Structures are given as C-alpha cells and as structure tokens.
Amino acid sequence: VKFNANGDTLWTKTFGGPEEDEAHSVHQVFDGGYILCGWTRSYGAGSYDFLMLRTNANGDMVWQTTWGGSATDRCYEVQVCADSSYVLIGETYSFGDAQQAWLIKTDSDVGIAEQPIIEPLEAHKNLTATIIRGPLQLPEGRKCRVFDITGRIVEPEKIAPGIYFVEIDNKIAQKVIKIR
C-alpha cells in the first residue's frame, strides 16, 4: 500500500502465487519504483526460496526472480547499492551443513532472467515489460513475430538492446526490453 503525506491511500497491490509468499523489505529505487524481497513457496526450486521483485512507480510489477535450493531459504533484507546493483541477506538450509547466512550481490536490474512467453494477453490485461539480457525465448509450435518500436519485423535471434513487441498467433503478447 502506498500512502501520501496525509495518509490517503494512493494505490494497493498484491504479489505472489497460490502458496505462502512473504515480503520483508522494500526500498524505493532511482526511477521511483520499488524493490521488494522476502520468500516464496509459489515460485522457485524448493520449500521456500528468496524472492525479489521490482515495481514501477505505480506499483506494477516489472520483474521478479528467485534464488534457492531444495530446502528452506528466506530473504530478510535487500539494499540498493550505489552502482544500482542489489544486496540481499537471509538464511539458507539448502547450501551448507546447517542453517547458514546467505548474502547475494546482484548485477543492476537482476530480475531480467527471461520467463518464456506462454499465452497471448487478453485484451483487458495491461501490457507489462519483460526485461532480458540473453536470447528471446519464444513458444514452440506457435506463429511468432517480433517488432521493434517503429513496427518493423526483426529476427528474434538478432535483437539488439531496445524495446520490442512479441506477437503470438496474430495477437501482441509481450513487450520486451533487451539490455546489453
């Protein structure tokens, strides 16, 4: 929930999936958005995993990512570093012989691990961006085209840093921001 100086609600957002998900730290970042951390049972590799997600200034999720192993891993704090990277601290039972402190330092905008595009968006849903570094992952067996911001079709294997729109079966399904 975001409030103004008078305590009036500006917006309310929820994040998570069908299982237990908890947030434990939130900080505003350079562009007015927010970085949150905690843990999740809905996503990731194990029982509980570190969860970090990034929102824009309106509280809409830009990306999320998880870290963890097969046992319980919980993140308690995230800090934004001067170079726009992030540092997370928590506990892990997945790595080491017993409960261990776990410190992770990321690159800037770490949540860019691409999630495969599965289904086209419904007409009433917002078109949010997926930020990627590596190759663009498109669903197999579907008619897919990629357009740059001028509307030109581009080859998915050769996209340079920039903003792109992915069309699946003649419907725009995803906005993608390629960095580096």
Phi and psi in degrees as GROMACS dihedral restraints (atoms count N, CA, C in turn):
[ dihedral_restraints ]
;  ai    aj    ak    al  type     phi  dphi    fc
    3     4     5     6     1  -112.7    20    10
    4     5     6     7     1   133.8    20    10
    6     7     8     9     1  -117.3    20    10
    7     8     9    10     1   156.1    20    10
    9    10    11    12     1   -89.2    20    10
   10    11    12    13     1  -176.7    20    10
   12    13    14    15     1   -63.4    20    10
   13    14    15    16     1   -23.1    20    10
   15    16    17    18     1   -88.2    20    10
   16    17    18    19     1    -2.4    20    10
   18    19    20    21     1    87.4    20    10
   19    20    21    22     1     7.6    20    10
   21    22    23    24     1   -77.9    20    10
   22    23    24    25     1   141.1    20    10
   24    25    26    27     1   -72.1    20    10
   25    26    27    28     1   124.9    20    10
   27    28    29    30     1   -91.0    20    10
   28    29    30    31     1   -44.1    20    10
   30    31    32    33     1  -160.5    20    10
   31    32    33    34     1   159.0    20    10
   33    34    35    36     1  -131.6    20    10
   34    35    36    37     1   132.1    20    10
   36    37    38    39     1  -134.7    20    10
   37    38    39    40     1   151.1    20    10
   39    40    41    42     1  -126.9    20    10
   40    41    42    43     1   148.9    20    10
   42    43    44    45     1  -135.3    20    10
   43    44    45    46     1   153.0    20    10
   45    46    47    48     1   129.6    20    10
   46    47    48    49     1  -176.6    20    10
   48    49    50    51     1  -127.0    20    10
   49    50    51    52     1  -151.7    20    10
   51    52    53    54     1   -76.6    20    10
   52    53    54    55     1   -14.5    20    10
   54    55    56    57     1  -104.7    20    10
   55    56    57    58     1  -172.7    20    10
   57    58    59    60     1   -71.0    20    10
   58    59    60    61     1   127.2    20    10
   60    61    62    63     1  -136.9    20    10
   61    62    63    64     1   132.1    20    10
   63    64    65    66     1  -131.1    20    10
   64    65    66    67     1   139.4    20    10
   66    67    68    69     1  -104.8    20    10
   67    68    69    70     1   141.4    20    10
   69    70    71    72     1  -129.2    20    10
   70    71    72    73     1    -9.4    20    10
   72    73    74    75     1  -152.3    20    10
   73    74    75    76     1   140.3    20    10
   75    76    77    78     1  -143.3    20    10
   76    77    78    79     1   138.9    20    10
   78    79    80    81     1  -141.5    20    10
   79    80    81    82     1   143.5    20    10
   81    82    83    84     1   -78.1    20    10
   82    83    84    85     1   141.9    20    10
   84    85    86    87     1  -110.0    20    10
   85    86    87    88     1   177.0    20    10
   87    88    89    90     1   -54.3    20    10
   88    89    90    91     1   -31.9    20    10
   90    91    92    93     1   -96.5    20    10
   91    92    93    94     1    10.4    20    10
   93    94    95    96     1    92.9    20    10
   94    95    96    97     1    -8.9    20    10
   96    97    98    99     1   -78.3    20    10
   97    98    99   100     1  -170.9    20    10
   99   100   101   102     1  -134.5    20    10
  100   101   102   103     1   149.8    20    10
  102   103   104   105     1  -116.0    20    10
  103   104   105   106     1   129.2    20    10
  105   106   107   108     1  -122.8    20    10
  106   107   108   109     1   149.6    20    10
  108   109   110   111     1  -139.2    20    10
  109   110   111   112     1   161.5    20    10
  111   112   113   114     1   174.0    20    10
  112   113   114   115     1  -139.3    20    10
  114   115   116   117     1  -142.4    20    10
  115   116   117   118     1   162.8    20    10
  117   118   119   120     1  -140.1    20    10
  118   119   120   121     1   143.6    20    10
  120   121   122   123     1  -105.6    20    10
  121   122   123   124     1   -13.5    20    10
  123   124   125   126     1   -76.9    20    10
  124   125   126   127     1   -29.6    20    10
  126   127   128   129     1  -131.9    20    10
  127   128   129   130     1   165.3    20    10
  129   130   131   132     1   102.6    20    10
  130   131   132   133     1  -165.6    20    10
  132   133   134   135     1  -100.5    20    10
  133   134   135   136     1   -18.4    20    10
  135   136   137   138     1  -141.8    20    10
  136   137   138   139     1  -154.8    20    10
  138   139   140   141     1   -56.4    20    10
  139   140   141   142     1   -65.2    20    10
  141   142   143   144     1  -127.7    20    10
  142   143   144   145     1   143.5    20    10
  144   145   146   147     1  -131.9    20    10
  145   146   147   148     1   153.9    20    10
  147   148   149   150     1   -55.5    20    10
  148   149   150   151     1   139.4    20    10
  150   151   152   153     1  -128.9    20    10
  151   152   153   154     1   130.9    20    10
  153   154   155   156     1  -132.2    20    10
  154   155   156   157     1   134.7    20    10
  156   157   158   159     1  -139.0    20    10
  157   158   159   160     1   155.3    20    10
  159   160   161   162     1  -121.6    20    10
  160   161   162   163     1   135.8    20    10
  162   163   164   165     1  -117.6    20    10
  163   164   165   166     1   167.0    20    10
  165   166   167   168     1   -88.8    20    10
  166   167   168   169     1  -175.1    20    10
  168   169   170   171     1   -65.8    20    10
  169   170   171   172     1   -21.2    20    10
  171   172   173   174     1   -89.4    20    10
  172   173   174   175     1     2.3    20    10
  174   175   176   177     1    84.4    20    10
  175   176   177   178     1     5.8    20    10
  177   178   179   180     1   -80.5    20    10
  178   179   180   181     1   136.1    20    10
  180   181   182   183     1   -66.2    20    10
  181   182   183   184     1   131.7    20    10
  183   184   185   186     1   -96.2    20    10
  184   185   186   187     1   -45.0    20    10
  186   187   188   189     1  -159.2    20    10
  187   188   189   190     1   164.0    20    10
  189   190   191   192     1  -145.0    20    10
  190   191   192   193     1   155.0    20    10
  192   193   194   195     1  -150.3    20    10
  193   194   195   196     1   158.0    20    10
  195   196   197   198     1  -129.9    20    10
  196   197   198   199     1   156.9    20    10
  198   199   200   201     1  -137.1    20    10
  199   200   201   202     1   144.8    20    10
  201   202   203   204     1   160.4    20    10
  202   203   204   205     1   174.8    20    10
  204   205   206   207     1  -120.3    20    10
  205   206   207   208     1  -153.6    20    10
  207   208   209   210     1   -79.6    20    10
  208   209   210   211     1   -17.0    20    10
  210   211   212   213     1  -102.6    20    10
  211   212   213   214     1  -166.0    20    10
  213   214   215   216     1   -79.8    20    10
  214   215   216   217     1   130.6    20    10
  216   217   218   219     1  -136.2    20    10
  217   218   219   220     1   124.1    20    10
  219   220   221   222     1  -126.9    20    10
  220   221   222   223     1   132.4    20    10
  222   223   224   225     1  -102.1    20    10
  223   224   225   226     1   132.7    20    10
  225   226   227   228     1  -111.0    20    10
  226   227   228   229     1   -22.4    20    10
  228   229   230   231     1  -152.2    20    10
  229   230   231   232     1   143.4    20    10
  231   232   233   234     1  -130.2    20    10
  232   233   234   235     1   141.0    20    10
  234   235   236   237     1  -129.2    20    10
  235   236   237   238     1   144.6    20    10
  237   238   239   240     1   -90.8    20    10
  238   239   240   241     1   127.7    20    10
  240   241   242   243     1   -89.9    20    10
  241   242   243   244     1   165.1    20    10
  243   244   245   246     1   -60.3    20    10
  244   245   246   247     1   -29.2    20    10
  246   247   248   249     1   -90.0    20    10
  247   248   249   250     1    15.2    20    10
  249   250   251   252     1    69.7    20    10
  250   251   252   253     1    12.6    20    10
  252   253   254   255     1   -85.6    20    10
  253   254   255   256     1   179.4    20    10
  255   256   257   258     1  -130.1    20    10
  256   257   258   259     1   149.4    20    10
  258   259   260   261     1  -123.2    20    10
  259   260   261   262     1   129.5    20    10
  261   262   263   264     1  -119.0    20    10
  262   263   264   265     1   144.7    20    10
  264   265   266   267     1  -132.7    20    10
  265   266   267   268     1   142.3    20    10
  267   268   269   270     1  -171.5    20    10
  268   269   270   271     1  -154.0    20    10
  270   271   272   273     1  -127.7    20    10
  271   272   273   274     1   150.8    20    10
  273   274   275   276     1  -134.6    20    10
  274   275   276   277     1   139.6    20    10
  276   277   278   279     1  -109.6    20    10
  277   278   279   280     1    -7.5    20    10
  279   280   281   282     1   -79.5    20    10
  280   281   282   283     1   -29.3    20    10
  282   283   284   285     1  -124.0    20    10
  283   284   285   286     1   119.2    20    10
  285   286   287   288     1   109.8    20    10
  286   287   288   289     1   175.1    20    10
  288   289   290   291     1   -84.4    20    10
  289   290   291   292     1   -19.5    20    10
  291   292   293   294     1  -149.8    20    10
  292   293   294   295     1  -167.2    20    10
  294   295   296   297     1   -59.8    20    10
  295   296   297   298     1   129.1    20    10
  297   298   299   300     1  -129.0    20    10
  298   299   300   301     1   150.2    20    10
  300   301   302   303     1   -72.8    20    10
  301   302   303   304     1   143.8    20    10
  303   304   305   306     1  -130.1    20    10
  304   305   306   307     1   118.5    20    10
  306   307   308   309     1  -113.1    20    10
  307   308   309   310     1   127.3    20    10
  309   310   311   312     1  -124.3    20    10
  310   311   312   313     1   130.5    20    10
  312   313   314   315     1  -113.0    20    10
  313   314   315   316     1   129.9    20    10
  315   316   317   318     1  -107.2    20    10
  316   317   318   319     1   173.9    20    10
  318   319   320   321     1   -81.3    20    10
  319   320   321   322     1   170.4    20    10
  321   322   323   324     1   -67.2    20    10
  322   323   324   325     1   146.5    20    10
  324   325   326   327     1    44.5    20    10
  325   326   327   328     1    58.4    20    10
  327   328   329   330     1   -64.0    20    10
  328   329   330   331     1   -25.0    20    10
  330   331   332   333     1   -71.6    20    10
  331   332   333   334     1    21.0    20    10
  333   334   335   336     1   -88.5    20    10
  334   335   336   337     1     6.9    20    10
  336   337   338   339     1   -60.6    20    10
  337   338   339   340     1   119.3    20    10
  339   340   341   342     1   -71.6    20    10
  340   341   342   343     1   135.7    20    10
  342   343   344   345     1   -97.0    20    10
  343   344   345   346     1   134.6    20    10
  345   346   347   348     1   -60.1    20    10
  346   347   348   349     1   145.3    20    10
  348   349   350   351     1   -84.2    20    10
  349   350   351   352     1   125.4    20    10
  351   352   353   354     1  -107.7    20    10
  352   353   354   355     1   -53.1    20    10
  354   355   356   357     1  -129.7    20    10
  355   356   357   358     1   147.2    20    10
  357   358   359   360     1   -62.6    20    10
  358   359   360   361     1   153.7    20    10
  360   361   362   363     1   -74.5    20    10
  361   362   363   364     1   147.7    20    10
  363   364   365   366     1   -70.7    20    10
  364   365   366   367     1   155.6    20    10
  366   367   368   369     1   -61.3    20    10
  367   368   369   370     1   -27.7    20    10
  369   370   371   372     1   -88.9    20    10
  370   371   372   373     1    -4.6    20    10
  372   373   374   375     1   -88.3    20    10
  373   374   375   376     1   151.5    20    10
  375   376   377   378     1   -74.6    20    10
  376   377   378   379     1   145.8    20    10
  378   379   380   381     1   -94.4    20    10
  379   380   381   382     1    97.8    20    10
  381   382   383   384     1   -93.8    20    10
  382   383   384   385     1   162.7    20    10
  384   385   386   387     1   -96.1    20    10
  385   386   387   388     1   144.9    20    10
  387   388   389   390     1  -107.0    20    10
  388   389   390   391     1   126.4    20    10
  390   391   392   393     1   -96.9    20    10
  391   392   393   394     1   130.4    20    10
  393   394   395   396     1  -130.3    20    10
  394   395   396   397     1   157.7    20    10
  396   397   398   399     1  -113.5    20    10
  397   398   399   400     1   -42.7    20    10
  399   400   401   402     1   -87.1    20    10
  400   401   402   403     1  -157.0    20    10
  402   403   404   405     1   -68.4    20    10
  403   404   405   406     1   154.0    20    10
  405   406   407   408     1   -79.1    20    10
  406   407   408   409     1   125.8    20    10
  408   409   410   411     1   -96.5    20    10
  409   410   411   412     1   117.0    20    10
  411   412   413   414     1  -112.5    20    10
  412   413   414   415     1   150.1    20    10
  414   415   416   417     1   -67.6    20    10
  415   416   417   418     1   139.4    20    10
  417   418   419   420     1   -78.7    20    10
  418   419   420   421     1   149.8    20    10
  420   421   422   423     1    76.0    20    10
  421   422   423   424     1    11.9    20    10
  423   424   425   426     1  -120.7    20    10
  424   425   426   427     1   154.4    20    10
  426   427   428   429     1   -80.7    20    10
  427   428   429   430     1   110.1    20    10
  429   430   431   432     1  -122.2    20    10
  430   431   432   433     1   137.8    20    10
  432   433   434   435     1  -136.5    20    10
  433   434   435   436     1   150.4    20    10
  435   436   437   438     1  -121.3    20    10
  436   437   438   439     1   132.6    20    10
  438   439   440   441     1  -119.2    20    10
  439   440   441   442     1   142.7    20    10
  441   442   443   444     1   -83.1    20    10
  442   443   444   445     1  -179.4    20    10
  444   445   446   447     1   -69.8    20    10
  445   446   447   448     1   -13.0    20    10
  447   448   449   450     1   -90.0    20    10
  448   449   450   451     1    -3.6    20    10
  450   451   452   453     1    94.1    20    10
  451   452   453   454     1     0.8    20    10
  453   454   455   456     1   -77.8    20    10
  454   455   456   457     1   141.6    20    10
  456   457   458   459     1   -75.3    20    10
  457   458   459   460     1   134.8    20    10
  459   460   461   462     1  -124.8    20    10
  460   461   462   463     1   155.9    20    10
  462   463   464   465     1   -76.9    20    10
  463   464   465   466     1   124.2    20    10
  465   466   467   468     1   -58.8    20    10
  466   467   468   469     1   -30.9    20    10
  468   469   470   471     1   -73.4    20    10
  469   470   471   472     1   -16.9    20    10
  471   472   473   474     1  -119.4    20    10
  472   473   474   475     1    25.3    20    10
  474   475   476   477     1   -73.4    20    10
  475   476   477   478     1   136.4    20    10
  477   478   479   480     1   -94.0    20    10
  478   479   480   481     1   170.7    20    10
  480   481   482   483     1   -53.0    20    10
  481   482   483   484     1   134.2    20    10
  483   484   485   486     1   160.5    20    10
  484   485   486   487     1  -169.1    20    10
  486   487   488   489     1  -110.0    20    10
  487   488   489   490     1   133.8    20    10
  489   490   491   492     1  -137.0    20    10
  490   491   492   493     1   157.8    20    10
  492   493   494   495     1  -120.8    20    10
  493   494   495   496     1   135.0    20    10
  495   496   497   498     1  -105.4    20    10
  496   497   498   499     1   126.1    20    10
  498   499   500   501     1  -105.8    20    10
  499   500   501   502     1   129.2    20    10
  501   502   503   504     1  -123.5    20    10
  502   503   504   505     1   123.9    20    10
  504   505   506   507     1    50.4    20    10
  505   506   507   508     1    47.6    20    10
  507   508   509   510     1    67.5    20    10
  508   509   510   511     1    19.9    20    10
  510   511   512   513     1  -130.4    20    10
  511   512   513   514     1   134.3    20    10
  513   514   515   516     1   -64.8    20    10
  514   515   516   517     1   123.4    20    10
  516   517   518   519     1  -110.6    20    10
  517   518   519   520     1   -26.8    20    10
  519   520   521   522     1  -159.1    20    10
  520   521   522   523     1   143.1    20    10
  522   523   524   525     1  -100.3    20    10
  523   524   525   526     1   132.0    20    10
  525   526   527   528     1  -123.7    20    10
  526   527   528   529     1   134.1    20    10
  528   529   530   531     1  -112.1    20    10
  529   530   531   532     1   115.3    20    10
  531   532   533   534     1   -94.5    20    10
  532   533   534   535     1   125.0    20    10
  534   535   536   537     1  -115.5    20    10
  535   536   537   538     1   154.6    20    10
